[in-house]
Amino acid sequence: MMSAIDTALSGMAAFTKKIEVTAHNVANVNTDGFHKSRTEFVELKTGGVLPVVQKDDSAGPAVLKDTGYGAAQVELSNVDLGEEAVSQIIAQRGFEANLSTLKTADDMLGSILDIKK
């Protein structure tokens, strides 16, 4: 069984990974042929959570572009900025919730140590 501090740290690390993946997707929104990634959380039997990153291989929209050698059909990125904004907000709130848990566990531990003195 994991302590509240270990559980909160596990959650913070998972949401940090989610923020990193979302930021990478946003940074490549204008990269032709880029395929976004998604972060899913898997519960560990020992407690805590493991972030699993998976590539979304769905095709982005295709447009005609001038490549310098004539017009050619080019696949754009499959990143949706609205979806990425929502994902960032969820990750931020999840991180904040785990941070609050960590602070509360720290305060409780401090109180127990003060009582023991």
N, C-alpha and C positions, 0 to 999 in steps of 0.2 A: 504494500500500500504506500502510495506517495504522500508526502506532506503537502500542505497547502502551498508552501513556497515552491516546491518542485513542480507542482501542477501549474501554478501561475507562470513559472519560468518556461515550462513546456509550451503553454498557450501563447506567451509572448513571442517565443522563437517561431512558432508556426505562423502567427499573424505577420511577423516581420518578413517571412518568406513570401507570404501572399502579397504584401506591399511591394516587395522586390520584383516579383513576377508581373504584377500589374504595371509597375513603372517601366519595365522592359517592353511590355506590349505597347504602352503609350509612346515610348521613345521611337518605336518602329512603325507607327501608324502610317507613315508615308513611304515606307520601304516596299517596293514592288515585290510581290510574291511572299511576303512575310506571313507566317502562320502563328497566331497567338497561342499562348499557353494558359492553362488553368491550374489552380491549386486546390486540391481537395484534402481534407483532413481525415486521417485514419486513426481510430482509437487504439492505443497500445494496451495489451493485456496487463502489463505492469503498471499502467496508469499513464496519463499524459496523452499527447497527441503527436502524430507524425505528419508533416506536410508532404504530400505527393504531388509533383508537378507533371502534368500531362499535356502534350501538344495537341492542339485542335487542328486537324488536317483538312477541315472544310475549306473549299475554294473561296477566295475573295472575288469581288466583282471584276469582270474583264472589260477593258476599254481599248480603244485604238489609240496608239501613241506613235509619234514620229520618232524613230530610233536613229535617224541620221542616214539610214539606208532605205528609207521608205516607211510607210505605215505598217505597224504590226500590232497584233492583239496581245496585250500585256495583262497579267493577273495582278490586281492590287492587293494590298493587305486585307486580311479578314478581321481586323481589329475594329470594334465598335466603341467609340469614345464614351458614349452614354453608359454602356455596360461596364466599361473600365472605371468610370467615375463612381458608379454604385459599388463596385468591388472595392475600391479604395476606401470609401466611407465605411463599409462593413468591416474591413480589416482594421481601420483606425479605431472604431468603436470596440471591436474585439480586443485589440491591444490595450486600450484604456481600461476595459473591464478587468483584464488580467493584471494590469498594473495596480488597480484598486485592491484586488485580492491580495497581491503581494504586500502592499502597504499595510493592509489590515492584519495579515499574518505577522508582519514585522512588529506592529504595535502590540499585538497579543503576546508575542514572545518577549518583548521588552517589559510588559506588565508582569509576566510570570517571573522574569528575572528580578524585577524590583521587589516582588513579594518574598522571594527566596532570600533576599539580603538580610 
